[in-house]
């Protein structure tokens, strides 16, 4: 592969990585968790692709992996390039992998957030150094490429962002059908009352708030085991109430535990409606 094509591939990859990271960062705290997850996987995949491109490229070409040094390796090649590249790749890789792990190991989430914030500062430092070295000559090219990649990531991730809403609507539609002919719609106010109600069925679980706290958007903790529980509010955890089987399984278990009875279809829909409003 010629050096010219290697450089083109490197610029395209750079734009894809930058666009993916930006989408992942700005969707982290919004009701677009699916897009955040998609773009996070995009970043990790881009870093793995970078390693493969290094194997495909020529030994000393643009696609070769940077090797940090303390001295100039040749005239005109600033050693800061290699150090920045290694720090950025390592920082983003660790942030991305920790994000994947956080989906399965809840206590890793704080670490992931810290690494993501650190990665942002690395990105800003990288942009500042590039602007300083080239005096703005390449900044416009970088912005053009990153903007195109950003648009591509958003377009690819948008269906995933709305998939959770569609799945949740399907769950509620099922409960609406079960509610019977007199059903007049779900109520978030009734759902709130159910969530905050105090019951005598179990002294250890007097209310939903016993484990989930009074704020559904906050992380909860199991009253007996101390195990961390992800937020039940949809705004903080968009994956909630999207799997019919899991939703029904949890309602069956938790209604018996807290209320000492089976919840009606209307109560289940009300509960979900309240969590969607939080």
BALUM-318746 format. One record per residue (C-alpha): x, y, z. Coordinates in steps of 0.1 Angstrom, whole numbers, padded with zeros to 4 digits, always signed. Last residue first. Layout:
N
XYZ
...
This chain:
278
-0385+0106+0360
-0415+0105+0338
-0407+0071+0323
-0405+0057+0358
-0440+0069+0365
-0453+0054+0333
-0436+0021+0342
-0454+0020+0375
-0487+0029+0360
-0483+0001+0335
-0476-0024+0362
-0505-0011+0383
-0529-0014+0353
-0518-0050+0347
-0526-0058+0383
-0498-0065+0408
-0498-0099+0425
-0499-0099+0463
-0477-0095+0494
-0471-0058+0485
-0433-0057+0488
-0422-0093+0482
-0452-0105+0461
-0450-0073+0440
-0412-0077+0437
-0412-0113+0423
-0440-0111+0398
-0430-0076+0388
-0395-0088+0383
-0404-0117+0361
-0429-0096+0341
-0402-0071+0333
-0376-0098+0325
-0399-0115+0301
-0410-0084+0283
-0375-0069+0279
-0376-0031+0275
-0387-0021+0310
-0354-0005+0320
-0327-0002+0293
-0330+0036+0294
-0313+0037+0329
-0310+0072+0342
-0339+0087+0322
-0358+0055+0325
-0359+0056+0363
-0351+0023+0380
-0315+0032+0387
-0290+0003+0388
-0290-0018+0419
-0259-0022+0440
-0258-0053+0462
-0261-0046+0499
-0273-0082+0504
-0303-0075+0526
-0317-0041+0516
-0305-0043+0480
-0289-0009+0471
-0302+0017+0448
-0286+0040+0423
-0304+0073+0419
-0330+0081+0392
-0358+0065+0412
-0352+0090+0440
-0369+0078+0472
-0344+0050+0474
-0345+0019+0451
-0340-0007+0479
-0364+0005+0506
-0380+0029+0481
-0401+0000+0467
-0417-0001+0502
-0418-0021+0534
-0391-0045+0522
-0375-0060+0554
-0407-0059+0574
-0425-0078+0546
-0462-0077+0537
-0468-0046+0559
-0468-0020+0531
-0457+0016+0527
-0465+0032+0493
-0438+0053+0475
-0437+0032+0443
-0475+0027+0442
-0482+0064+0448
-0457+0072+0420
-0474+0048+0396
-0508+0063+0404
-0493+0097+0395
-0477+0083+0364
-0512+0072+0352
-0519+0046+0326
-0549+0049+0303
-0586+0045+0304
-0590+0007+0307
-0626-0004+0310
-0623-0030+0283
-0596-0050+0300
-0563-0043+0317
-0546-0072+0298
-0546-0052+0266
-0531-0022+0284
-0504-0044+0299
-0494-0056+0264
-0493-0020+0252
-0470-0011+0281
-0445-0038+0271
-0447-0026+0234
-0441+0010+0244
-0410-0002+0263
-0397-0020+0232
-0403+0011+0211
-0385+0034+0236
-0355+0010+0237
-0352+0009+0199
-0351+0047+0197
-0314+0050+0205
-0305+0019+0185
-0321+0035+0153
-0301+0067+0159
-0267+0049+0162
-0259+0047+0125
-0271+0082+0117
-0253+0096+0147
-0221+0077+0139
-0221+0090+0103
-0227+0126+0113
-0198+0125+0138
-0176+0110+0111
-0184+0139+0087
-0178+0164+0115
-0145+0147+0124
-0132+0149+0089
-0141+0186+0085
-0127+0195+0120
-0094+0178+0113
-0090+0196+0079
-0097+0229+0096
-0072+0222+0123
-0045+0214+0099
-0030+0248+0093
-0039+0261+0127
-0003+0270+0138
+0009+0236+0128
+0026+0229+0161
+0003+0250+0183
-0030+0237+0167
-0017+0201+0170
-0008+0208+0206
-0043+0222+0214
-0061+0194+0197
-0041+0168+0216
-0047+0186+0249
-0085+0187+0242
-0084+0149+0234
-0064+0141+0265
-0089+0162+0286
-0117+0142+0271
-0099+0110+0280
-0097+0120+0316
-0135+0125+0317
-0140+0091+0301
-0116+0075+0327
-0136+0090+0355
-0169+0079+0341
-0156+0044+0336
-0143+0042+0372
-0177+0053+0385
-0193+0026+0363
-0170-0002+0375
-0193-0008+0405
-0221-0020+0382
-0202-0050+0368
-0220-0063+0337
-0228-0030+0319
-0198-0015+0336
-0175-0039+0318
-0184-0024+0284
-0177+0011+0298
-0144-0001+0313
-0135-0013+0278
-0142+0021+0263
-0124+0041+0289
-0094+0018+0288
-0093+0020+0250
-0098+0058+0250
-0069+0063+0274
-0046+0039+0257
-0052+0053+0222
-0050+0089+0234
-0018+0083+0254
-0001+0065+0226
-0011+0091+0200
+0000+0120+0222
+0034+0104+0229
+0040+0096+0192
+0031+0131+0181
+0051+0148+0208
+0083+0135+0192
+0080+0162+0166
+0089+0150+0131
+0105+0179+0111
+0140+0164+0111
+0142+0127+0120
+0139+0107+0151
+0138+0137+0174
+0146+0127+0210
+0126+0115+0240
+0109+0087+0221
+0074+0073+0218
+0069+0047+0191
+0038+0053+0170
+0021+0024+0152
+0028+0023+0115
-0001+0035+0094
+0018+0066+0081
+0046+0044+0067
+0077+0030+0083
+0068-0007+0082
+0042-0006+0054
+0006-0009+0063
-0015-0040+0069
-0003-0047+0104
-0008-0011+0114
-0043-0012+0099
-0051-0041+0122
-0040-0022+0152
-0061+0008+0141
-0091-0015+0136
-0089-0025+0173
-0090+0012+0182
-0120+0018+0159
-0138-0012+0174
-0133+0003+0209
-0147+0037+0197
-0176+0021+0179
-0185+0000+0210
-0187+0033+0229
-0208+0048+0200
-0233+0020+0203
-0235+0022+0241
-0240+0060+0241
-0267+0056+0213
-0285+0031+0235
-0282+0054+0265
-0300+0082+0247
-0320+0096+0276
-0290+0118+0284
-0261+0115+0308
-0236+0097+0285
-0249+0110+0252
-0224+0139+0249
-0194+0116+0256
-0203+0087+0233
-0211+0110+0204
-0178+0128+0208
-0159+0096+0211
-0175+0082+0179
-0167+0113+0159
-0131+0114+0170
-0125+0077+0162
-0142+0080+0128
-0122+0111+0119
-0089+0095+0129
-0098+0064+0109
-0105+0086+0078
-0072+0105+0083
-0053+0072+0087
-0069+0057+0056
-0059+0088+0036
-0023+0086+0050
-0021+0049+0041
-0033+0057+0006
-0005+0083+0001
+0021+0060+0017
+0014+0034-0010
+0000+0000+0000
